[in-house]
Each structure stands twice: as structure tokens, then as C-alpha cells.
Amino acid sequence: MTSNHARLLALLSAILLAAALRLVPHPPNFTPIGAMALFSGAYLWHRSLSFVAPLAAMLLSDAVLGFYSGMWVTYLAVALIVLVGWVALSRVSVLRVAGAALASSIVFFLVSNFGVWALSGMYPHNSAGLVACYVAAIPFFQNTLAGDLFYATLLFGGFAIVEHAVPRLREGRASQLA
């Protein structure tokens, strides 16, 4: 197995593990979704794979948890967070990961709650209804942010530790950057 293959296997394993953590009981919105998408956008250099990996992992975990109406809105938010990972994490640092985690929480909040307003019928389809939807969702935002920060720390920090311990993974990174 080449260094590139070892690195790719390690990255995909981390993404799959993060998706599996959705299956563990957790507070509402305290999930690895945003961090998983950021991690994929930051480290998977093959652009289509950076989308496919987290979306496929989501699909697998949703197959266990159950499918729901409006899933595509969540998947859209995940895809947008992959883009945040591309842009904000072209160079990974603690500050950049923290900022990207905050940005991913905001993206998820805006997109998912817009979807609730537009698709659920719970709120009137006017500006007051949209504002009411966002206001009602504010208590969930803190868990989204906490989850994104926590899981980003686990994924990015954990992978940095593994990269340090397994030099072969760093070799794969160097060839990706060349």
C-alpha cells in the first residue's frame, strides 16, 4: 500500500467513524456532522471525493437512524460545509479550524432552519414566519456549535496526532500537495 493509499484510508476511516458517532445517544444537534464535512473538505484533495465521503457516510447513518422528509436540506448544508473546509482550511491551524467550525455551525443553522420554514408548514411563509423559525431554533445553535468545536478538535487533533505517530501518512500528504 502506498503512502497516498494509507493516508486516504486513514482519512476515510475518520469520516466513517465520525458518521458512526451519530448513532450514539447525544444531546440534540451535538453531532459530528459539521466537523466531518470540514475535515473532508480540508483533507480530501480529490474534490468529488470530498463531497461523496461525508454525504455517503451521512446516508449510511441515516439508513440506520431513519430517513426523513427534507433530508436533502441537511445534505445541502453538509455540502456547503465541505466548501467551507476547502476555503478556510487550505492550511490547517487551530485558529482556522475554530473559525471554520463556527462558520459551519452558522451555515448549518441558516440552511437547516430555512428548510424547516420553507418545507414544514410550521411557520407562515412570510418574513415574520422566517424570523420566528430562526428565533425558535436559537437554543439548538449552542449544541450545534459545541458539537462542531468538540468533534473538529477530535478529528483534526486526532489526525494530527496519528500523522505525527505514523510518518507514512505525512508522506502521502506531501505527494498530494506537490
Secondary structure, 3 states (H helix, E strand, C coil): CCHHHHHHHHHHHHHHHHHHHHHCCCCCCCCCHHHHHHHHHHHCCCHHHHHHHHHHHHHHHHHHHCCCCCHHHHHHHHHHHHHHHHHHCCCCCHHHHHHHHHHHHHHHHHHHHHHHHHHCCCCCCCHHHHHHHHHHHHHHHHHHHHHHHHHHHHHHHHHHHHHHHCHHHHHHHHHHHC
